Amino acid sequence: MTAEIYISGFGVFSAFGFGPEALVDGAFSGTPAFRPVTRFDVSRCRTVQAATYQETDDAGPALGTVDVASACAVQAMDMAGWSGPAALPLVLATKLRAPSVAPESPAELTERVADRLGLGRPRRTFVNACCAAANAIIHGAQLIRSGVSSAALAGGAFLVDRQAFSLFDAALALAADGRLRPFDQDRQGVLLGDGAAMLLLESGESLRARGARPLARLAGWAMTDDAYHVAQPHPEGAGVAAAVTRALHRSGVGPDELTYVNAHGTGTALNDAAEAAGLHTALGPHTEKVFVSGTKSTTGHALEASGALEAVITLLAMRSSVLPPTAALRRPDTRHPLRHVSVPEKTEVPYALSLNSSVGGVNSAILLAQA
């Protein structure tokens, strides 16, 4: 019998602050967190905006990636009522930096988080850009399903830094108007954002042994690569369609049972068009009935951490029966129309997908179900 995988706790951080309450107050109200960047000089950049967390204690040391990842891991264990960190593997997604920028490797960062919290092994690190955290979650689930562990901490952490900001600025990918508008005809590009989230994944057997209650079930997942282009997505969203189809098939869920999709939605013309086309291919006539929102419009793009942050948003939507909107959506694309959530929408969510895509044609889909 194949082990079922559940989410028993999570921790989350964004530009809105630490914890789910801050995220709900911001993302679920459709309030963008973008503000002028003050961490480094952006005076010569295309935009000065990003969704960055404003620390209130100016005298204290600045938060680092290890700090936010550790804080989210502690939140997740506390929420789950988990008392034995040494039994938990850690699968962490984080940013790959040039040695000249940060001498510490991503794997060393993972070790620091694990050592700080007394976590066990294995300890794995994912750095494959915008799908990294989603892939980390999927890998955590596979560790449980394969019997390596009965539970795992999986997620990602990213803080907006000069290197990432400069790369996106040099590529003319940042929105000059300071707004990230997925699926809008007037979009001008992406904006970056701080983000971190850790999920405590657990087998049903482990949950029952502890007498704990799950928050949701990780019903299905898929990773694909259409290998169409080094940077551009397949124009018809072939990889997205394959990921959605395989995630649904793995769980035995049909397109007609799906309620909500948290889209990758970067606010760039090629990504938005490919994702919308892929959803039409995978969902067919049911596409018009499935709610879709792009929450990067409020949180910004957390790069390697985005899959974990958005999985938590999807989980919160499922548990609250409220769908977060795509902020600032005024003129939706018409070529592959979607059922956009433009204001907070109240509805029951038995099944929901969180989608992410990355350079090189990589795609991921995580399907959550009511526990």
C-alpha positions, 0 to 999 in steps of 0.5 A: 500500500502506498503511503499517503503524505500529509502536511501537519505544520508549516512556517511562513515568511514574506514581505508582510512579516512572519506567520500566516496571519501577516500573509493572510492580511496582505496577500488575501486582501490583494494588497501588494507589498512592494516598496522602494528597495533600501538594502542596496543602491537601485538608483540606476535600475529600471525600477526601485521596487521590490517586496522586501520585509521592513525590520523594525529594529534598525539597531539589530543585525539584518535578517539572513537566509539562515534566520528566516529558514530556521524561523519557518522550520520552528513554526512548522514543528510547533504547529505540528506539535513535533518534539523530535527534530533529530528525526527530521530530514531537511530539504531546503531550496535556496539561491545559488550565489557566485563565490565572489558574492557569497563564499558559503555554498547553498549546501553549507547553508542547509547544514547551518539551518539543520545544525542550528535546529538539531535536525537529522539526515539526510540533508538535501539542497535544491537550487534549480531557480523558480522550481527549487522549493516545489522540487524540495517539497516533492523530494521530501514527499518521496523520502517519506514514500520510499521509507527513508523517513516517516516525516521531513521538513521541506521548503525554501528561503530567499531574500532579495539581494543585489545580485538577483536584482541586478540580473533581472534589471540587466535582462530588462525583466523588472516592471518599470511601473512598480506593479507585478500584473500576471495575465494582464495585457498591460503588464511590464514585467516581474518584481522580486520579493522576500519569501520563505516557507517550510512544510512539515510533511508526514506519513499517515502512519506517523500522524496516527501514532502521534495522535496529530491532525493533518492540515491537508493531504499532499495528493499528487505532484509532478516535475517536467521539463519541455527542454524547449529553450534555455530561458523561454517557456514552450509557447503552448505550455507543453511542460505546464500541461504535462505537469498538471496532467501527471499530478492529477493522474497520480492522485486519481483526481479529474480536471472536473474535481479541481477548484483552484490553481495558484499560478506561477504568474510572473507578469511576463508575456511569454510565461503568462501566455504559456501557462494559460495555454498549458492549463487549457490543454490539461484541463480542457473544457473544465478550464473555464470553471477553475479559479486561477490567481497569481499571488506574486502580484502581492508577494513578489517573486521569491525565486527559489522559495516561491514554490514553498511560499505559494504552496502555503498560500494554496493551503491557506486558501483551502483551509479558509475557503477564501481564494486570494486575488491577482492584484491590479488585474484590469485587462486580462489576456483574451487568447487563453481566457482563465477564470481569474480571481480579481477580488477575494473569492469565497468558495470550498476548495477540495482540491487545489494546484500550486504551479511553478515554472523555471528557466530551461523549461522546468515545471512543477505541480503540487496538488493539495487535497482536504485532509 
